[in-house]
Every structure is written in C-alpha cells, then in structure tokens.
Amino acid sequence: MAGIANRKIAVLATDGVEQVELTEPVAALKAASAEVVVIAPHSGQIQGMHHDKKGDMLTVEHDLGSVSPDRFDALVLPGGVANPDTLRTLPQAVAFVRHFVETGKPIAAICHGPWTLIEADGVRGRHVTSWPSLRSDLRNAGAQWEDKSVVVDRNLVTSRKPDDLPDFCREMIKLFGGDQAKRAA
C-alpha cells in the first residue's frame, strides 16, 4: 500500500505484552513498507506473553527516554494485561501516548491496550472496543464501547483480542496509510 510506505510507526510496549498483538501488527506494517520501531520504558528486551504463559523475549529498539513522539506518524498499543497496566502508571509513557491523542495522529490499540489511552484522555467521546473486562473502564472514561472485532472512529482503530488480528491489521494499515495520517503527519 503506497500510502503507508516509509511512514514511521511507534509500537509502545513493556514486559507482559501479549506477544502476538505486537508481532503480527509489526509484521503487517513492515510488509506494507512502513518503518516500525518498538519502544519500551527500558532498553534491551521485553517479556512477551501467550495469555498467561511466558512467551519470547522481544527486542526493544529504543527506550522511551531516548525518543520523541514527534518523529512518528502513528502509534500501536498492543495488549496483554500487565503491559498497559504498567504503561498507564508511567508518566513518560502516558505523555508519549498523549502526544498522539493531542496531535490527532493515528492510533491502533488492541485488547487491554486502550487502558493507556484512558490515562492519556484519548477515549472520551469515541467509539471503541477492547477486551471485554475494560468495557466499564472505557465507558467511565467517556467512550462508547462496542463488542465488535474492530471499531474505527476517525484516527483510532481498536480491537478486542488476538482472534481479531486480521481485521485489526487490515484497518490499521488503511488508517495509517490514509488521508487522516497524512493530515496529522
């Protein structure tokens, strides 16, 4: 897809990330010729998870303190329970996400990923989906929650779980390569 070629995409994650919710979107973005950078609060590697069992150690390309959100065109927030639960407690991570919210740059969040968006005030007045246990959190933060495989609301795409990854990746690629991304970039 020509619209996404050479776009710089940040993937923000930490230990406890649902592995497939990081690796599949990264692979889809790279296959579409986007430049993808995995960012974490610390350098080195982060622990991937397969639901509640340890997965692989995943390589971090930049630690959060060494990059500015200004250099990225879009943001991916993978899920897993521990990953966004940790990120939403880190002021630097919340500020990184808030940059994308405030500038209108495209954001894709799956599963528990929207927890960090709540902390960055990125769901108020938006239609979203997520892992079902976040439904009340999202509604309390002013979002309208829907039980669908993927929900796109302007510059935000959300999905519920790993089974939704085909729909999530398809809509993420469209969003990140579309006119909304060009206006925000």
C-alpha positions in Angstrom: 0.0 0.0 0.0 1.7 3.2 -1.2 0.2 5.4 1.4 1.9 3.8 4.3 5.3 3.2 2.7 8.1 4.9 4.7 5.7 6.1 7.5 7.4 5.9 10.9 5.3 3.9 13.3 5.9 3.6 17.1 4.9 0.5 19.0 4.8 1.2 22.7 5.0 -1.9 24.9 6.7 -3.3 28.0 7.0 -6.6 29.9 3.8 -8.6 29.8 2.8 -7.7 26.3 0.6 -10.2 24.5 3.2 -11.3 22.1 1.1 -11.9 19.0 -0.5 -8.5 19.5 2.9 -6.9 19.0 4.5 -9.3 16.4 1.5 -9.6 14.0 0.9 -5.8 13.7 4.7 -5.2 13.3 4.9 -7.8 10.6 1.9 -6.4 8.8 3.3 -2.8 8.9 6.7 -3.9 7.7 5.1 -5.9 4.9 3.4 -2.6 3.9 6.8 -0.9 3.8 6.3 1.1 7.0 9.3 1.8 9.3 8.4 0.3 12.7 10.1 1.0 16.0 9.4 -1.0 19.2 9.8 1.3 22.2 9.7 0.4 25.8 10.4 2.1 29.2 13.7 0.2 29.3 16.2 -0.9 26.6 17.1 -4.5 25.7 14.2 -6.9 25.7 10.7 -7.2 27.0 8.9 -10.3 28.0 6.2 -11.5 25.6 3.2 -13.5 26.9 0.9 -16.1 25.4 -2.1 -15.1 27.5 -0.9 -16.2 31.0 2.2 -18.1 30.0 5.6 -16.6 29.2 6.4 -16.3 25.5 9.6 -15.0 23.8 11.8 -12.1 24.8 11.2 -9.4 22.3 13.7 -6.8 21.2 13.3 -3.2 22.1 14.7 -0.8 19.5 14.6 2.4 21.6 13.9 3.1 25.3 11.2 5.6 25.9 13.6 8.2 27.3 15.6 8.3 24.0 12.8 9.1 21.5 10.4 11.9 20.9 6.9 11.1 19.7 7.3 13.9 17.2 9.3 11.7 14.9 6.5 9.2 14.5 3.4 9.3 12.2 1.3 6.8 14.1 1.2 4.6 17.3 0.4 1.0 18.0 -0.6 -0.1 21.6 -0.6 -3.9 21.9 -2.4 -5.5 24.8 -1.7 -8.2 27.4 -2.8 -7.4 31.0 0.5 -6.4 32.6 1.8 -4.3 29.6 -0.8 -1.5 29.5 -1.3 -1.7 33.3 2.3 -0.8 33.7 2.5 1.8 31.0 -0.5 3.7 32.3 1.3 4.2 35.6 4.4 5.7 33.9 4.1 9.5 33.4 6.6 9.4 30.5 4.6 6.6 28.7 1.3 8.5 29.2 2.9 11.7 27.9 4.1 9.8 24.8 0.6 8.5 24.1 -1.0 11.9 24.9 1.1 13.4 22.1 -0.6 11.2 19.5 -4.0 12.0 21.1 -3.5 15.7 21.1 -2.0 15.9 17.6 -4.6 13.7 16.0 -2.0 11.2 14.8 -3.5 7.7 14.1 -3.5 5.2 17.0 -4.2 1.5 16.9 -4.9 -0.3 20.2 -5.9 -3.9 20.8 -7.1 -5.9 23.8 -6.0 -4.2 27.0 -4.1 -1.5 25.1 -6.9 1.1 25.5 -6.1 1.3 29.2 -3.1 3.5 28.4 -5.4 5.6 26.1 -7.8 6.2 29.1 -4.9 7.6 31.1 -3.9 9.9 28.2 -7.5 11.1 27.9 -7.8 9.5 24.4 -11.2 7.8 24.5 -13.7 10.5 25.6 -16.5 10.7 23.1 -15.0 7.9 20.9 -16.5 4.6 19.7 -14.1 1.8 20.8 -13.8 -1.9 21.5 -11.4 -3.8 23.7 -11.0 -7.0 25.8 -14.5 -7.2 27.5 -13.1 -6.6 31.0 -12.3 -3.0 30.0 -15.8 -2.1 29.0 -16.7 -0.3 32.2 -13.3 1.4 32.4 -13.8 2.8 28.9 -17.4 3.8 29.4 -16.4 5.5 32.7 -13.8 7.4 30.7 -16.4 8.7 28.3 -16.2 6.2 25.4 -19.0 4.2 23.8 -17.9 0.6 23.9 -19.0 -1.9 21.2 -18.5 -5.7 21.1 -17.1 -5.9 17.5 -13.9 -7.4 16.1 -12.7 -3.9 15.1 -14.0 -0.4 15.6 -12.7 2.6 13.6 -13.5 6.1 14.9 -11.7 8.8 12.9 -8.0 8.4 13.8 -8.5 5.5 16.2 -8.8 1.8 15.5 -9.4 -0.7 18.3 -9.9 -4.5 18.5 -10.8 -7.0 21.3 -8.3 -9.9 21.2 -5.8 -11.9 19.2 -8.5 -13.6 17.2 -9.4 -10.1 15.8 -5.8 -9.5 14.5 -6.7 -10.0 10.8 -9.4 -7.3 11.0 -7.2 -5.1 13.3 -4.2 -5.2 11.0 -6.3 -4.6 7.9 -7.9 -1.5 9.4 -4.7 -0.3 11.0 -2.9 -0.4 7.6 -5.8 1.5 6.0 -5.8 4.1 8.8 -2.1 4.6 8.9 -1.8 5.0 5.2 -4.9 7.1 4.7 -5.7 10.8 4.5 -6.0 11.2 8.3 -2.4 10.1 8.7 -1.2 12.5 6.0 -3.0 15.4 7.6 -1.5 14.6 11.1 2.0 14.0 9.8 
